[in-house]
Amino acid sequence: MSATKQGSKVRVAYDDYASYRWTIDRLLEAVDLPAGAWLEPCAGAGTIIEAVAARRADVAWAAVEIQPKYEAPLRKLIPSQAHVAIGDFVALAIEPREYPPLFAVSISNPPYSLAEAVIRKSQKLAGVTAMLLRLNFLGSQERADWLRVWAPDIYVLPDRPNFNPTLKKDKEGKDRMSSGDSIEYAWFIWDWRRISFRGSVQVLATTPEEVRGAEKLPRQQAARAAALPPAPTPPAPPAPPPPAPLAPPQPAAPTVPASEDQTRPETPGSKTDATSP
Ligand SMILES: C[S@@+](CC[C@H](N)C(=O)[O-])C[C@H]1O[C@@H](n2cnc3c(N)ncnc32)[C@H](O)[C@@H]1O
């Protein structure tokens, strides 16, 4: 895997940082997401798919991922040929449907640099878009107009997931694992069943240190192995293939309460003419 240096931090190509399952568990405990066809637009090896599948039997998956190395693990989770596409989700040719949407839910931990594009495309394809993002995604001049139009509900993770554990030297020159990113994360949810364009904020349950530590350990071991001896510069990843067509599995409309039928908040680029509450 290639890495790029930005400032003092080394970032992995494609922002390839798998989610921790506990971050998904906290979301699923707190939010009643609709059953049906779900999309993972930047699926990696399928951590989110596995975590959801462990809790819910009422979800049928489709997944997109740009790196061909993840095709095999994704196909183990989603055997149907038509429901896994290897390619760029943002460029994927897939026609949105106005109502009901193609997918009940689009859920991911997208690469940060592509987050807005992934969210905007997800909003056209899915009734609910749920994205794990840095909390400071909210504070941006470029995104202000867009976020004002349809603000997300924010579910803050009180424990910081350390996506990129690194090895550091302490004062005595001994190797120490970094304690964590000093970045707060939250689930951002845009739900077209919501009446108001204004979002809400909730703080999710805390996750015990033993649970977080057990998931972090393999990454720390990998970071240690990569640090000793110094890793040679690996070749750049191959250019991604053009995305294959993607068919949603048995698309199901999200359950819409009778009083809120077909009033989807208007998003930039959307053709709906829903009235503002
Ligand atoms: C932060 S990782 C998260 C992976 C997975 N969603 C999870 O939560 O474990 C981001 C993933 O997005 C993939 N990715 C990056 N750019 C992409 C694109 N344009 N289209 C689809 N996948 C992309 C990366 O290869 C990587 O697997």
The ligand as a Gaussian input file, in Angstrom:
#p B3LYP/6-31G(d) Opt

LIG

0 1
 C      -11.762000       5.070000       5.368000
 S      -11.802000       3.584000       4.385000
 C      -13.288000       2.871000       4.997000
 C      -13.610000       1.504000       4.469000
 C      -14.975000       0.960000       4.953000
 N      -16.052000       1.857000       4.551000
 C      -14.998000       0.848000       6.458000
 O      -15.729000       1.612000       7.089000
 O      -14.267000       0.017000       7.006000
 C      -12.260000       4.292000       2.805000
 C      -12.425000       3.276000       1.702000
 O      -12.869000       3.974000       0.537000
 C      -12.245000       3.409000      -0.597000
 N      -12.300000       4.428000      -1.653000
 C      -11.490000       5.502000      -1.820000
 N      -11.882000       6.227000      -2.880000
 C      -12.978000       5.588000      -3.390000
 C      -13.846000       5.850000      -4.496000
 N      -13.658000       6.923000      -5.277000
 N      -14.853000       4.992000      -4.748000
 C      -15.051000       3.898000      -3.956000
 N      -14.246000       3.587000      -2.905000
 C      -13.242000       4.437000      -2.616000
 C      -10.846000       3.072000      -0.099000
 O      -10.190000       2.150000      -0.928000
 C      -11.147000       2.544000       1.292000
 O      -11.403000       1.162000       1.253000

